Amino acid sequence: KNATLDKDNDYKIVAEQYGAKYDLDDSISAFNKAKEGKEFEVKAKAIVPSITKEDLEKNLFKDVLGEYTTTVNGSSVRKNNVRLAGEKCNVILLPGEEFSYNQTVGKRTKENGFGEAGAYLNGETVQEVGGGVCQTSSTLYNAVVLANLEVTERTNHTYISSYVPIGRDATVSWGGPDFKFKNNREYPIKITCSVSKGIANFKIWGLKSDNDYEVVLSSRVTGSNANYLYSEGYKTLKKDGQIVSTEVISKDVYKRH
């Protein structure tokens, strides 16, 4: 096993483990030929971890893999909702671990510190406890895609958001849509968020490798009518300034206001 972090012990580093793979038929054959009281040999293939404790100590959260910033507007209550949700997103993800925004932030209630702020409900602006937390999830979504992590669940808003370009939002609701992604890298990653002076900033820290790409995000309106707007979002990967690939990462439909 690779060296890792112990979630249950304040994320302290756990040393790597070396292993051995034995061929079953060879082992049985060697055993059957062995004489009582005598030693015998069995061939084994050494399994060597790719990340040692020393590697982890030297490289843990060394690089910024992705970063995104949005401007936070609205009431002081809305700004506090964005800040509170962001603080809860300061977490560490081990390789293969999945992040759930709803589970991480928790239920948006007054008991949990959230207040009433503007939100959309059935096409109208209403005062809702936790109003504004979708800005936090949308800011994080952009940082995640720029870090080239694997998005496993994302839903667009009913209406276009003012704080991110069309096709690059991620709506969330307790008991409804969630935003999820996986750490699909070899090393642990750390999410840090700061909300201060009207700016929400997310950084995703990890270790860059030679296989990493520069990620460019873009989106555009692909169609419209009296009631709806249609959009597509794109992720372009570059290596040494050259485009390697471009893929459609979202196809969204928004209602007009």
Disulfide bonds with the S-S distance in Angstrom:
none
